[in-house]
Amino acid sequence: MSSDFQHYSFRMPNIGFQNLPLNIYIVVFGTAIFVFILSLLFCCYLIRLRHQAHKELYAYKQVILKEKVKELNLHEVSTSLRR
């Protein structure tokens, strides 16, 4: 029995990229474009979020600065009134 199996060679055919059907190319290419567009959208969102955070931080610093200036002015006014 084992000698019968030696005469047959069961090999899978080699399937290269050249032999793939066109619809597989379209699916792979479409998936790649979809992932690329999603990553671009995510990067744009992160850049926008970072820009917004910088603007808010700048506005916060401006408010704090104005409050400090008011405190200094009030302090100067109160000391000049005491004289």
Contacts in CASP RR format, 6 or more apart in sequence:
PFRMAT RR
TARGET T0000
AUTHOR 0000-0000-0000
METHOD contacts of the structure
MODEL  1
MSSDFQHYSFRMPNIGFQNLPLNIYIVVFGTAIFVFILSLLFCCYLIRLR
HQAHKELYAYKQVILKEKVKELNLHEVSTSLRR
END
